[in-house]
Amino acid sequence: MSTRSQRGRAVQTKKSGGASRALYLVMGAAVLLVIAVAATIALQNRQSAATATPGRDPARPATGVATGVGADGFFFKGNADAPVTVTEFSDYQCPGCAYYATILAAQFEQEYVATGKVRFVYHEYPLNGHINGVPAAIAARCAGEQGADNYWAMHDYLFTNQRQWSGQPNPQAQFVAYARQIGLDTAAFERCYTSNRFRDAINQAKASGDALRIPGTPSFAVNGQLVDTTGASSVEEIYVRMRQAVDRALAGQ
């Protein structure tokens, strides 16, 4: 009986203070909501800034690295007479390719390309199902008409800002904006882009990659020999295998 009375008082006490506590809970939840919204907006702003403004100006090629275009139409970086040639088979709309280009490529370029050990070739390989892979490759080729450095500048803009254009039904305006930021003659760039005169070249690049049985993107060949990526579960692992193949080639193995 006494226990029941005590329990009854306890319940009554909770009821009598419930309104006040409920008010405090509502006020606390409102404060937390405001903080959460503010944090979300701040995060989105940081992400937007990171997307719009690359870490290094992509219009500036790395100091001391020569650029050019081969007789086959593919653009390269590095000494044309380097002892080792690395060819990257890549799709501008491929997230893994963007990861390589924006996270891993700078280290490889510094250690192997800028030192004259490697000539690095970019072989366009747009994947089926990536509707903007071919248009992006055409945009890069059109930039390259105004100089090999400009090809690589557009290459960097496309990968650094991939999320801006990859899902657009028509990314032409975005590509023209990149051309303007690089400092290209935008009228000439746009004429080239709308003419589609590089579409056949990109389709041929895709076909030649198919003939080599490219397993996916990014893939690499060292002195014409595809790097074995069997079982590789990440771009980092593919990168490590490519570096190992380069080191073997430099050692004459």
Secondary structure, DSSP 4 states (H G I P E B T S, - for coil): -HHHHHHHHHHHHHHHHHHHHHHHHHHHHHHHHHHHHHHHHHHHHHHHHHHHS-SS-TTSPPTT--EEE-TTS-EEES-TT-SEEEEEEE-TT-HHHHHIIIIIHHHHIIIIITTTSEEEEEEE-PPTT-TTHHHHHHHHHHHHTT-HHHHHHHHHHHHHTHHHHTT-S--HHHHHHHHHHHT--HHHHHHHHHHTTTHHHHHHHHHHHHHTT--SSSEEEETTEEPP-TT--SHHHHHHHHHHHHHHHHTT-
